Amino acid sequence: MLEHKNFWDKNAGRYDRFMRKDLAAYEEMYAHIRPVVKAKTVLDLATGTGLIAKHIVNAAAHIEATDASAEMIAEAKRDNHSAKLHFSVQDMFRLPYADESFDVVIVSNALHIVPQPEKALQEIKRVLKDDGVLIAPTFTHAGNSFSGMVRAFFMRMAGFPLHSKWTSKEYLRFLRQNGWAVRKSAVLKASFPLTYAECVKSEV
């Protein structure tokens, strides 16, 4: 975990600039998310600079937004003007929240960059209410075009911590195999295919 935490600490200041190229995909993603979080208590894991949390907070009742990188959280706090949005440094594998604390958990573009993502999903399942919703959009790098493969190569050279390389179908299968029923999915056009997944708890 330490090596990828250091990567995000080092790149926190340029993260928002880096993500601008995928603005259209993110706007589409926000449109999917806002109705789900309306008047709900939300946990946003791997929030980074708070990009998603800040764009959906007006719809939600309250958002706890966390990240393992202290530098990312420092960036996120800089322009947070909402009393409904709270940022903190947390480890998604060992969350400090009670069982069934949240109506919605968001983990965006994170499951492919952490080791043992199935363990993260188990911890998410613990803190999510039984009738709650998991929103887990993830870049599915295995579906890359040639230009996407070139971009991925240079990202790896820069130290980008890619642990899991899925196609969209493989990613949705991974979620199902780990106790989630996918109730809605879509592949959004971005730098890399972005698979939006909306899930509820199920028995494996």
trRosetta pair geometry for C-beta under 8 A, 3 or more apart (Angstrom, degrees):
i j d omega theta_ij theta_ji phi_ij phi_ji
1 4 6.5 -73 -162 45 39 96
1 5 5.9 41 149 -26 76 112
1 68 6.9 -112 178 -173 113 159
1 91 7.7 20 -172 -136 158 109
1 114 7.5 13 -109 -144 86 87
1 115 7.1 -107 -66 28 70 109
2 5 5.5 -58 -146 36 31 115
2 6 6.4 32 157 -20 67 104
3 6 5.9 -54 -154 34 31 111
3 7 6.7 37 147 -24 62 102
3 159 7.8 -132 166 -173 98 105
3 161 6.5 139 106 -90 96 129
4 7 5.1 -41 -149 28 44 120
4 8 6.6 39 154 -14 68 100
4 113 6.2 154 -160 161 149 100
4 114 7.4 -149 74 -99 158 56
4 161 3.5 -57 -100 4 113 165
5 8 6.1 -59 -153 39 32 104
5 9 6.3 36 149 -22 66 106
5 68 5.2 -93 -108 126 104 115
5 69 5.7 175 -157 -84 71 77
6 9 5.5 -50 -144 35 34 115
6 10 6.3 32 158 -19 66 107
7 10 6.1 -63 -154 37 26 109
7 11 6.3 -6 160 5 63 117
7 159 5.1 -165 -110 126 115 111
7 160 6.8 137 -177 -108 148 34
7 161 5.8 -178 23 -19 157 106
8 11 6.0 -71 -136 52 31 94
8 12 6.3 63 159 -65 66 82
8 15 7.8 29 -153 -79 77 132
8 48 7.4 -121 -156 -118 122 78
8 67 7.5 -137 145 169 149 121
8 68 7.4 95 58 76 146 90
8 69 4.0 -109 109 -69 119 151
8 71 7.1 170 126 63 73 106
8 72 5.6 -24 156 -44 112 124
9 12 6.1 -24 -153 -22 26 114
9 69 5.1 -161 -66 -150 66 104
9 70 6.8 23 -110 50 105 76
9 71 4.2 112 -144 11 64 130
9 72 7.4 -93 -90 -22 45 81
10 71 7.7 112 -30 57 20 165
11 14 5.7 -70 -167 53 71 97
11 15 5.9 98 134 -66 87 84
11 18 7.6 7 173 -16 116 151
12 15 5.7 -32 -150 -14 32 119
12 48 7.9 177 -128 -168 76 73
12 49 6.8 137 -165 -73 79 97
12 69 6.3 -176 -77 142 118 134
12 71 3.8 -161 -5 128 155 104
12 72 4.7 -142 -117 -77 112 55
12 74 7.1 62 148 57 154 95
12 75 4.9 -170 164 -21 106 136
13 71 7.6 -62 -35 167 76 117
13 75 6.7 -166 -89 -91 45 128
14 17 5.2 -58 -167 45 67 115
14 18 5.7 73 136 -30 85 104
15 18 5.6 -60 -151 35 31 114
15 19 6.4 21 157 -15 67 110
15 48 5.8 -161 160 -179 154 118
15 49 5.3 169 83 -21 129 123
15 72 7.0 37 -10 -118 161 93
15 75 7.1 119 36 109 120 167
16 19 5.9 -61 -146 39 31 107
16 20 7.1 55 152 -48 62 88
16 49 5.5 -75 -57 72 98 163
16 51 6.8 165 -109 -84 85 111
16 75 7.7 -163 -24 165 111 132
17 20 5.9 -30 -161 -8 36 117
18 21 7.6 -49 169 11 41 102
19 22 5.7 -63 -170 45 65 103
19 23 7.7 107 135 -67 74 64
19 26 7.2 59 164 -48 110 148
19 51 6.4 -52 104 -100 163 163
20 23 5.6 -2 -168 -48 51 108
21 191 5.8 62 108 -63 122 114
22 25 4.7 -45 -177 43 87 116
22 26 5.7 91 122 -26 88 99
22 190 4.3 29 -132 -148 112 108
22 191 5.6 -76 -69 -10 108 94
22 194 7.3 106 -161 -45 131 145
23 26 5.7 -62 -148 39 30 110
23 27 6.3 33 155 -23 67 104
24 27 5.8 -50 -149 31 31 112
24 28 6.7 32 151 -17 62 104
24 189 7.6 -16 99 81 116 92
24 190 8.0 -173 71 -96 82 71
25 28 5.7 -55 -155 36 33 113
25 29 6.3 36 147 -22 66 106
25 188 4.3 119 -149 143 97 121
25 189 6.1 -144 -84 77 107 47
25 190 3.8 -33 -22 -75 168 101
25 194 5.3 102 176 31 139 149
26 29 5.2 -50 -146 35 37 116
26 30 6.4 43 153 -23 67 98
26 51 7.1 -57 -157 150 145 123
26 52 7.6 -129 -158 -88 104 79
26 55 7.6 122 154 16 106 172
26 190 8.0 80 -37 -103 70 125
27 30 5.7 -46 -149 30 33 112
27 31 6.7 36 150 -21 61 103
28 31 5.7 -54 -157 31 33 114
28 32 6.9 34 147 -18 64 102
28 188 5.4 167 85 -129 135 127
29 32 5.6 -53 -156 33 37 112
29 33 6.2 28 152 -18 69 111
29 52 7.5 -64 118 -116 122 108
29 108 7.8 89 170 -132 147 133
29 137 5.7 -9 -135 -68 129 168
29 188 6.3 -64 -59 -39 91 168
29 194 7.3 -68 -67 137 125 137
29 196 6.0 -171 -116 -96 87 124
30 33 5.6 -61 -143 40 33 109
30 34 6.1 41 162 -36 70 102
30 52 7.2 -169 -89 -141 85 72
30 55 4.8 -76 -113 134 136 127
30 56 6.0 -158 -145 -68 87 92
31 34 6.5 -37 -136 17 25 112
32 35 7.8 -79 177 31 28 96
32 36 7.4 10 144 -8 64 120
32 135 7.9 149 119 -143 107 124
32 184 7.6 -180 -161 127 116 134
32 186 7.2 -151 -90 31 146 133
32 196 5.8 57 76 -179 173 151
32 198 7.2 -141 164 -53 115 126
33 36 5.7 -74 -160 40 43 112
33 37 6.0 14 160 -6 83 115
33 52 7.1 38 42 -170 176 109
33 56 5.3 -60 113 -101 121 146
33 106 7.1 30 -138 -103 130 132
33 135 5.9 77 -115 -162 96 164
34 37 6.3 -71 -142 45 28 97
34 38 6.7 55 157 -59 64 87
34 56 5.5 -153 -90 -132 71 92
34 59 4.4 164 -157 -48 83 166
35 38 5.7 -23 -154 -19 36 119
35 59 7.6 -84 -67 -168 23 145
36 40 7.4 -46 137 16 57 152
36 104 6.1 118 138 -113 100 142
36 133 5.6 -112 -171 96 118 157
36 135 6.4 129 100 -65 157 129
36 198 6.7 -143 -93 -136 152 128
37 40 4.9 -120 -160 51 50 115
37 42 5.1 6 -139 -72 117 136
37 56 5.6 64 56 161 150 125
37 59 5.3 93 88 105 96 112
37 60 4.4 -40 153 -83 113 93
37 63 7.9 16 -171 -82 138 106
37 103 7.9 130 -133 95 58 113
37 104 5.2 -105 -101 45 79 163
37 106 8.0 -22 -75 -45 128 122
38 59 5.0 -69 -94 177 62 98
38 60 7.3 -110 -105 -86 17 40
39 59 7.8 -78 -23 163 49 63
39 60 7.3 -163 -44 -155 9 31
39 61 5.1 49 -167 -55 42 100
40 60 5.8 -63 63 -138 69 79
40 61 5.8 -170 65 10 13 102
40 103 3.8 -123 -163 85 106 142
40 104 5.0 68 129 -3 142 113
41 60 7.5 102 -105 -178 19 104
41 61 5.6 -46 -66 70 60 115
41 62 5.2 -2 -121 59 75 97
41 101 7.5 -103 124 145 133 69
41 102 5.3 -132 112 -134 94 62
41 103 5.0 113 49 6 72 99
41 104 7.4 166 85 28 44 76
42 53 7.9 172 109 -122 128 85
42 56 7.7 -53 87 110 177 123
42 60 4.9 -62 0 -137 128 144
42 61 7.8 146 -6 47 85 72
42 62 7.0 -177 29 92 73 50
42 63 4.5 -19 74 -108 107 78
42 64 7.2 -172 96 29 56 63
42 102 6.4 74 -134 -162 18 115
42 103 6.9 -50 -71 62 56 88
42 104 4.7 -20 -111 73 82 103
42 105 7.4 157 -162 -92 61 29
42 106 6.5 17 -176 -5 109 106
43 63 7.6 157 -92 -158 20 62
43 64 5.1 -16 -112 68 69 101
43 65 7.9 161 -165 -85 44 36
43 66 7.3 -13 -170 11 88 109
43 95 7.9 29 -166 -150 150 148
43 97 7.1 -96 -94 -11 143 166
43 101 7.3 71 -47 93 129 107
43 102 4.4 -79 -10 -86 106 164
43 104 7.3 -174 29 97 64 56
43 105 4.7 -13 66 -115 103 77
43 106 7.1 -173 93 28 52 67
43 127 6.4 13 1 124 166 131
43 128 7.9 -120 35 -81 125 76
44 47 4.6 71 122 -88 108 106
44 50 7.8 87 106 -129 146 62
44 52 6.2 -177 -148 87 134 111
44 53 4.6 -145 34 -75 169 106
44 63 5.7 18 -8 -174 114 111
44 64 7.1 -179 25 89 71 48
44 65 4.2 -11 65 -112 114 79
44 66 7.1 158 84 22 62 61
44 105 8.0 173 -80 -161 29 51
44 106 4.6 -8 -115 63 70 112
44 108 7.7 -16 -160 6 89 105
45 66 5.9 -17 -117 67 54 96
45 67 7.8 129 -176 -86 46 51
45 90 7.9 -87 -125 84 80 114
45 92 4.8 78 -163 -109 128 121
45 105 6.7 20 -9 -177 110 97
45 106 6.8 -175 25 89 70 56
45 107 4.4 -12 65 -100 115 86
45 110 6.5 -118 115 53 96 168
45 120 7.7 154 145 -173 157 114
45 124 7.2 -92 -11 -93 152 106
46 66 7.8 4 -30 94 28 69
46 67 5.8 76 -136 -115 30 79
46 68 7.5 -9 -100 2 70 89
46 92 6.4 -21 -41 -49 87 143
46 107 5.9 67 27 -153 112 74
46 108 6.8 -152 86 56 105 59
46 109 7.2 -144 122 80 130 65
46 110 3.5 137 39 -91 171 144
46 114 8.0 -120 -78 -42 138 124
47 50 5.2 22 156 -89 116 52
47 51 7.7 171 176 27 70 64
47 52 7.0 -126 -142 48 74 96
47 53 5.5 3 -145 -19 123 127
47 65 3.9 69 -84 -179 163 100
47 66 6.1 122 -2 54 112 26
47 67 5.0 -106 46 -49 76 102
47 72 7.4 152 85 140 73 119
47 73 7.8 73 71 -94 112 73
47 76 6.3 50 118 -104 117 155
47 87 7.0 -131 81 -125 152 93
48 51 6.2 -6 80 3 119 101
48 67 6.0 138 -56 -100 23 145
48 69 7.7 22 -121 49 47 126
48 72 5.0 -99 -156 -163 40 129
48 76 7.2 136 110 -68 45 114
49 72 5.9 -109 -64 -163 56 78
49 75 4.5 -55 -119 112 96 119
49 76 4.9 178 -166 -75 40 74
50 53 4.6 -66 -160 53 77 115
50 54 5.0 77 137 -29 99 103
50 65 5.5 72 -113 142 89 159
50 75 7.8 -167 11 104 97 80
50 76 3.5 114 -20 -143 115 106
50 77 8.0 128 -24 -46 146 38
50 80 6.6 -51 147 -81 172 107
50 85 7.4 86 -157 170 128 134
50 87 6.3 -63 -77 -90 126 125
51 54 6.5 -66 -152 34 17 106
51 55 6.8 3 157 -9 57 114
52 55 5.9 -70 -152 41 31 106
52 56 6.2 -2 164 3 70 116
52 106 6.4 -146 122 144 145 150
52 108 5.6 114 -31 14 157 158
53 56 6.6 -80 -144 47 24 91
53 57 5.9 44 162 -59 67 101
53 63 5.1 161 -149 142 102 150
53 65 4.2 -25 -78 -85 162 142
53 76 7.6 40 53 -159 132 124
53 85 5.7 121 155 -142 114 123
53 87 7.9 146 91 -82 164 90
54 57 6.0 -26 -133 -6 26 119
54 76 8.0 -160 -42 -155 115 84
54 79 7.9 36 -123 99 149 93
54 80 7.0 -122 -96 -108 106 74
54 82 7.5 171 -127 5 66 128
54 85 7.0 54 -90 -135 59 170
56 59 5.4 -54 -176 37 71 113
56 60 6.1 62 132 -22 89 109
56 63 7.5 112 89 -73 95 147
57 60 5.7 -63 -143 40 39 108
57 63 5.5 -97 -110 9 87 135
57 82 4.8 105 137 109 149 175
57 84 5.5 148 -179 88 103 113
57 85 4.7 -43 -120 -60 143 120
58 82 7.7 -123 -68 -110 62 139
60 63 5.2 72 96 -51 157 97
60 84 6.5 158 91 151 92 130
60 104 7.9 -115 -118 49 114 131
61 84 7.0 -155 145 -151 30 122
62 84 5.2 -132 -109 -164 53 81
62 85 7.9 -180 -162 -75 53 37
62 86 7.6 6 -177 5 95 104
63 84 6.3 64 16 136 81 85
63 85 4.9 -3 63 -114 107 73
63 86 7.1 178 93 29 59 64
64 86 5.5 -22 -113 70 61 101
64 88 7.1 -25 -169 23 91 110
64 97 7.6 142 85 -75 165 135
64 102 7.6 -109 35 -90 114 125
65 76 6.7 -144 114 172 131 151
65 85 6.3 8 -1 -169 121 91
65 86 6.9 166 25 82 75 45
65 87 5.1 -31 77 -101 99 69
65 88 7.7 138 80 23 52 62
66 73 7.7 -13 -149 -93 42 119
66 87 7.3 151 -87 -159 40 54
66 88 5.4 -25 -105 74 87 76
66 89 6.9 106 -157 -147 83 11
66 90 3.8 -21 -168 34 140 114
66 92 7.2 154 102 -75 119 78
66 95 7.7 145 59 -123 167 97
67 72 4.6 -74 115 91 156 130
67 73 5.4 -169 52 -57 107 89
67 76 7.4 144 6 -16 132 144
67 87 7.9 -13 12 -163 96 96
67 89 6.6 -47 75 -119 62 58
67 90 7.4 89 38 43 18 68
68 89 6.9 63 -149 -165 22 82
68 90 7.2 -72 -81 86 54 38
68 91 5.7 58 -105 -103 99 58
68 92 7.0 -75 -49 -6 103 86
69 72 3.8 73 87 6 116 110
69 73 6.7 172 95 -9 63 82
69 89 7.5 -126 81 -125 22 99
70 73 5.7 -57 -150 40 34 111
70 74 6.3 41 150 -25 67 103
70 89 5.1 -9 -91 -92 70 144
71 74 5.5 -48 -147 32 34 116
71 75 6.6 36 152 -18 64 101
72 75 5.7 -54 -155 35 33 111
72 76 6.3 35 148 -22 66 106
73 76 5.3 -50 -145 35 36 116
73 77 6.3 37 156 -22 66 104
73 87 5.1 158 -155 158 90 116
73 88 6.8 2 -142 179 143 8
73 89 5.2 -108 -8 -67 158 80
74 77 6.0 -55 -149 33 29 110
74 78 7.2 49 150 -44 58 92
75 78 5.9 -37 -164 -3 36 119
76 80 6.5 37 148 -49 70 118
76 87 4.8 160 106 -118 125 153
77 80 5.5 -58 -143 11 39 122
77 87 5.2 -134 -71 57 86 144
80 85 5.7 -132 -160 95 116 120
80 87 6.5 -150 -51 -14 162 121
82 85 4.2 63 82 11 114 108
90 95 6.0 45 168 -121 132 68
90 96 6.6 -119 -127 5 119 98
91 94 4.8 19 87 45 116 87
91 95 7.4 -140 81 -69 60 48
92 95 6.6 7 -144 -62 36 98
92 107 7.2 91 -147 -119 146 122
92 110 7.4 102 -18 151 170 144
92 114 7.3 -76 64 -101 130 166
92 120 5.2 21 127 -135 116 104
92 123 6.4 143 156 86 64 141
92 124 7.7 0 -177 -60 101 89
93 116 7.8 53 -106 91 127 115
93 119 5.8 20 -129 125 102 114
93 120 6.0 -70 -83 -88 71 69
93 123 5.8 179 -145 -28 32 156
94 123 7.2 -97 -68 -124 24 145
95 123 5.7 134 1 169 107 116
95 126 7.7 169 50 80 118 115
95 127 5.5 -39 89 -50 149 147
97 101 4.3 -96 167 16 119 161
97 102 7.3 21 153 -27 158 102
97 127 4.7 64 87 -132 121 124
98 101 5.1 121 64 -68 74 108
98 127 7.5 114 83 -125 35 77
99 126 5.6 -83 -116 177 77 78
99 127 6.7 -120 -130 -98 31 40
100 126 7.9 -95 -37 162 54 44
100 127 7.1 -160 -45 -169 15 28
100 128 6.9 -18 -115 104 50 25
100 129 4.6 73 -159 -102 87 56
100 130 6.5 -17 -114 -23 122 73
100 132 7.7 179 -143 -17 71 129
101 127 5.0 -32 32 -167 102 84
101 129 7.7 -134 52 -52 20 79
102 105 5.5 99 97 -64 140 82
102 127 5.8 34 15 141 107 92
102 128 5.7 -49 72 -109 93 54
102 129 6.6 -139 83 -13 39 86
102 132 6.2 80 105 -136 69 152
103 129 5.9 -8 -102 19 43 129
103 132 5.2 -177 -170 -119 32 96
103 133 7.2 10 149 25 69 84
104 128 7.8 13 -142 -131 12 101
104 132 6.1 -167 -75 -169 35 98
104 133 5.0 -12 -113 66 82 91
104 134 7.7 160 -160 -89 59 25
104 135 6.5 17 -176 -4 106 107
105 124 5.0 170 120 -158 159 100
105 127 6.7 102 -80 89 135 102
105 128 4.9 -86 -10 -81 122 111
105 132 6.9 61 -4 145 87 132
105 133 7.7 -170 31 95 61 49
105 134 5.3 -17 67 -113 95 71
105 135 7.3 -173 92 29 46 69
106 134 7.9 153 -89 -164 30 51
106 135 4.6 -17 -108 70 77 106
106 136 7.6 177 -156 -75 46 45
107 110 5.1 -95 174 51 89 125
107 111 6.2 81 126 -46 122 94
107 120 7.0 133 -149 149 162 124
107 124 6.5 -77 -27 -92 135 143
107 134 7.3 -16 16 -168 99 97
107 135 7.6 159 26 86 53 58
107 136 5.2 2 65 -114 89 84
108 135 7.4 -8 -68 120 90 93
108 136 7.3 -168 -85 -148 45 35
108 137 4.9 11 -131 58 86 94
108 138 7.4 -166 -160 -73 41 55
109 112 7.3 -48 -161 34 51 105
109 113 7.5 30 154 -1 67 121
109 137 6.5 -16 -40 104 72 84
109 138 5.8 148 -96 -124 40 50
109 139 5.6 44 -125 -10 94 93
109 194 7.7 -39 -78 -133 103 101
110 113 6.0 -79 -154 45 41 100
110 114 6.2 22 161 -17 80 113
110 120 7.6 -145 122 168 110 163
110 138 7.3 -94 37 -105 45 96
111 114 6.5 -62 -138 34 30 102
111 117 4.2 77 -165 -149 84 136
111 120 6.5 -158 -111 75 80 140
111 121 7.5 40 -119 -56 124 97
111 136 6.3 30 -19 -172 136 116
111 138 5.2 -53 46 -98 103 142
111 164 6.9 -39 133 49 76 139
111 171 8.0 118 91 -149 131 104
112 117 7.3 3 -67 -70 27 149
112 138 5.3 132 -20 -175 108 117
112 139 6.2 -99 37 67 153 79
112 140 7.6 -170 -73 -97 145 41
112 141 6.8 138 -178 -3 151 108
112 162 6.4 -16 146 -147 98 75
112 163 6.5 170 167 55 45 74
112 164 4.6 -119 -135 67 62 90
112 165 7.2 79 -156 -82 113 35
112 166 6.8 -123 -101 14 111 99
112 171 8.0 -42 -70 -109 107 119
113 160 7.7 -81 -121 171 117 79
113 161 5.1 89 -166 93 91 89
113 162 6.2 -55 -103 -103 72 40
113 163 6.0 114 -151 9 21 95
113 164 8.0 -98 -41 29 26 81
114 117 5.5 118 74 -85 96 75
114 120 5.9 73 91 -40 149 143
114 163 6.2 -82 78 27 19 147
115 163 5.3 -152 -80 -134 52 154
116 119 4.3 20 142 9 113 116
116 120 7.2 136 112 -15 73 83
117 120 5.2 -47 -156 33 49 116
117 121 6.5 53 147 -22 71 100
117 163 7.3 160 -36 93 102 127
117 164 6.1 -50 -7 -14 136 149
117 174 7.6 31 90 159 127 133
118 121 5.5 -49 -152 34 37 115
118 122 6.7 43 149 -23 64 100
118 174 7.9 -119 -78 -180 90 96
118 178 5.0 -150 -133 -112 89 133
119 122 5.6 -48 -152 30 37 114
119 123 6.7 35 151 -15 65 102
120 123 5.8 -56 -153 38 34 109
120 124 6.3 38 149 -21 66 105
121 124 5.4 -49 -146 36 35 116
121 125 6.3 42 152 -25 65 102
121 175 7.5 -177 -120 -129 146 63
121 178 4.8 52 100 142 156 138
121 179 7.1 151 141 51 119 102
121 180 7.1 -97 -165 -31 126 123
122 125 5.5 -49 -150 31 32 115
122 126 6.7 39 149 -25 61 101
122 178 7.6 -103 -54 -177 74 107
122 179 7.9 78 -94 35 66 142
123 126 5.5 -46 -154 26 36 117
123 127 6.8 16 157 -4 66 105
124 127 6.4 -69 -150 44 31 95
124 128 5.9 25 158 -21 69 118
124 134 6.1 72 149 -114 132 123
125 128 5.9 -61 -136 38 26 110
125 179 6.3 7 -93 104 150 136
125 201 6.2 106 -139 -109 97 110
128 132 4.1 -144 178 78 92 142
128 133 7.8 -143 -162 49 127 21
128 134 6.3 -46 -99 -66 164 89
128 201 7.1 169 99 -52 122 113
129 132 3.9 118 55 -39 78 108
130 201 6.3 -78 -154 40 55 147
131 200 7.7 -16 -159 -149 40 117
132 200 7.5 163 88 -130 42 75
132 201 7.5 58 57 -18 76 106
133 198 6.3 -11 -174 -172 114 89
133 199 7.0 140 -163 73 63 44
133 200 6.1 -44 -106 -84 62 76
134 180 6.2 -68 51 -129 140 133
134 197 7.9 -7 111 115 92 93
134 198 7.5 157 85 -160 55 41
134 199 4.3 -21 65 66 103 100
134 200 7.3 174 18 -83 84 25
134 201 8.0 100 -11 -57 113 64
135 196 7.9 -22 -167 -167 88 83
135 197 7.4 154 -158 88 43 56
135 198 5.5 -10 -106 -108 73 72
135 199 7.7 180 -78 23 28 74
136 175 6.7 163 70 -103 146 131
136 197 4.8 -26 69 73 87 106
136 198 8.0 170 24 -83 68 28
136 199 6.5 -2 13 8 113 119
137 188 7.6 -1 -150 18 125 127
137 194 6.0 20 177 172 108 97
137 195 6.7 176 -151 90 60 45
137 196 4.5 -18 -102 -108 100 61
137 197 6.6 167 -83 22 42 67
138 166 7.5 40 112 52 128 125
138 171 5.9 -165 73 -155 126 145
138 194 7.4 176 90 -154 23 61
138 195 5.7 -17 62 60 73 93
138 197 7.3 -11 12 12 94 114
139 190 7.2 -97 -107 84 94 131
139 191 7.9 -20 -126 75 129 88
139 192 4.4 56 -163 88 112 125
139 193 7.0 121 -158 77 60 50
139 194 5.7 -36 -94 -100 60 68
139 195 7.8 132 -124 16 11 77
140 143 5.0 36 111 12 102 114
140 166 5.0 -69 -141 92 88 84
140 167 5.7 57 163 -171 122 21
140 168 4.7 160 62 -70 172 57
140 170 7.5 144 -154 57 116 93
140 171 5.1 -104 -103 -21 115 139
140 187 7.6 -65 33 -124 132 102
140 192 7.1 -176 57 146 43 101
140 193 4.9 -43 61 91 94 105
140 194 7.4 158 9 -111 81 16
140 195 4.6 48 -25 -13 125 119
141 144 5.6 0 -175 -43 59 110
141 148 7.4 -175 -148 154 67 115
141 152 5.7 106 -156 -108 122 141
141 162 6.6 3 -2 -151 165 138
141 165 4.9 -72 76 -137 110 84
141 166 7.3 85 39 43 69 49
141 192 5.4 -27 -99 -165 64 142
141 193 7.8 -177 -81 44 20 85
142 165 4.7 112 -59 153 94 87
142 166 5.4 -113 13 124 122 14
142 167 4.4 -81 91 -56 113 63
142 170 6.6 12 55 35 148 141
143 167 4.7 100 -59 -134 93 73
143 168 5.8 17 -41 -18 151 86
143 187 7.7 -74 115 -146 167 137
143 192 7.7 116 70 179 84 80
143 193 4.2 -20 86 21 127 147
144 148 3.3 -150 -155 101 95 121
144 149 4.7 134 121 -56 137 71
144 151 8.0 -156 -146 50 128 97
144 152 6.1 -73 -93 -17 161 136
144 192 6.0 -41 -95 -133 89 90
144 193 7.2 -135 -76 1 43 95
145 148 4.6 101 47 5 68 105
145 149 7.2 -125 97 -7 38 85
146 149 5.6 -52 -152 31 34 113
146 150 6.7 35 150 -19 64 101
147 150 5.6 -49 -152 33 37 114
147 151 6.5 39 149 -18 66 103
148 151 5.6 -52 -149 37 35 112
148 152 6.2 37 152 -21 66 105
148 191 6.8 136 -116 153 88 62
148 192 5.2 115 -152 -104 121 72
148 193 7.7 9 -128 -13 165 74
149 152 5.5 -51 -146 36 32 114
149 153 6.5 41 151 -26 63 100
150 153 5.7 -49 -153 27 32 115
150 154 6.9 23 154 -11 63 103
151 154 6.1 -61 -153 39 32 105
151 155 6.3 33 150 -21 67 108
151 191 6.2 -125 136 172 168 109
151 192 7.3 -142 85 -60 130 95
152 155 5.5 -54 -146 36 33 114
152 156 6.4 36 154 -21 66 102
152 162 7.3 22 -161 -44 101 164
152 192 7.1 81 -68 -90 105 128
153 156 5.9 -55 -154 33 29 110
153 157 6.5 31 149 -20 63 106
154 157 5.3 -48 -148 34 37 117
154 158 6.5 34 152 -17 65 105
155 158 5.7 -58 -151 38 33 109
155 160 3.8 -9 159 7 93 150
155 162 7.4 78 111 -33 117 120
156 159 7.8 90 -179 -40 31 9
156 160 5.7 -75 -80 53 36 94
156 162 6.5 -60 -90 19 92 119
162 165 6.5 48 159 -68 118 89
164 174 7.8 79 178 -119 146 168
166 170 4.1 -153 -157 92 90 110
166 171 3.9 119 123 -61 147 83
166 174 6.4 -83 -105 -9 148 137
166 195 8.0 -68 101 18 115 148
167 170 4.6 94 47 8 76 105
167 171 7.0 -140 88 -8 38 87
168 171 5.8 -56 -149 34 29 112
168 172 6.5 25 156 -14 65 106
168 185 7.6 135 178 162 107 128
168 187 5.1 -49 -99 -87 155 118
168 193 6.1 -85 -54 138 107 135
168 195 4.3 161 -126 -92 88 130
169 172 6.0 -56 -148 38 31 107
169 173 6.3 33 152 -19 65 108
170 173 5.6 -56 -148 37 31 114
170 174 6.3 39 150 -25 65 103
171 174 5.5 -48 -150 30 33 116
171 175 6.8 34 151 -18 63 100
171 195 5.3 136 74 73 147 157
171 197 7.2 -142 129 -40 109 142
172 175 5.7 -49 -153 32 36 113
172 176 6.6 35 150 -17 65 105
172 182 5.3 -17 -155 -46 99 167
172 185 5.8 -12 -99 -98 129 165
172 195 7.1 -121 -48 171 90 140
172 197 6.2 179 -101 -106 80 128
173 176 5.6 -56 -149 38 34 111
173 177 6.2 34 153 -21 68 108
174 177 5.8 -56 -145 37 28 111
174 178 6.5 10 159 -5 62 114
175 178 6.1 -75 -151 46 27 100
175 180 4.5 -60 167 68 89 127
175 182 5.8 86 95 -64 134 106
175 197 6.0 -171 -44 166 167 155
175 199 5.9 -133 171 -84 131 150
176 180 6.2 -96 -89 72 33 70
176 181 7.1 54 -117 -105 80 38
176 182 6.4 -64 -65 -10 93 102
176 202 7.6 -14 -144 60 65 140
177 204 6.7 46 -175 -138 38 113
178 204 7.0 -32 -146 -88 10 124
179 201 6.5 -13 152 -153 95 70
179 202 6.0 -178 -176 67 50 66
179 203 7.0 -22 -134 -134 82 18
179 204 4.8 -60 -78 -49 70 96
180 199 4.0 7 179 -179 119 141
180 200 7.1 141 -158 68 72 28
180 201 6.7 -59 -109 -111 59 33
180 202 6.0 99 -160 22 11 97
181 199 6.2 146 71 -157 43 79
181 200 5.3 -22 60 63 99 82
181 201 7.4 17 14 98 91 17
181 202 3.9 102 -35 -45 96 133
182 185 5.4 6 171 -42 126 116
182 197 5.6 -64 -130 -157 109 100
182 198 7.2 99 -160 67 65 49
182 199 5.3 -43 -98 -95 51 87
183 198 5.5 -65 64 103 88 93
183 199 6.5 148 7 -116 82 29
183 200 5.8 44 -27 -2 125 102
184 196 7.7 -32 123 121 90 99
184 197 7.6 152 88 -156 59 37
184 198 4.0 8 57 47 99 120
185 195 6.5 -6 -168 -177 106 90
185 196 6.2 161 -153 87 51 65
185 197 5.0 0 -106 -104 95 67
185 198 7.1 -155 -68 22 52 72
186 195 7.6 168 85 -153 38 50
186 196 4.7 0 55 51 84 113
187 193 5.4 -21 -166 -170 110 106
187 194 7.0 135 -164 71 54 48
187 195 5.4 -25 -103 -99 72 68
187 196 7.6 -161 -81 17 21 77
188 193 7.7 136 65 -168 49 55
188 194 4.3 -33 64 74 98 107
188 195 7.7 -172 18 -80 75 18
188 196 5.9 65 -19 -25 111 109
189 193 7.6 -37 -112 -115 41 59
189 194 7.6 -47 36 26 6 96
190 193 7.0 128 45 -125 84 13
190 194 4.3 49 12 -20 132 119
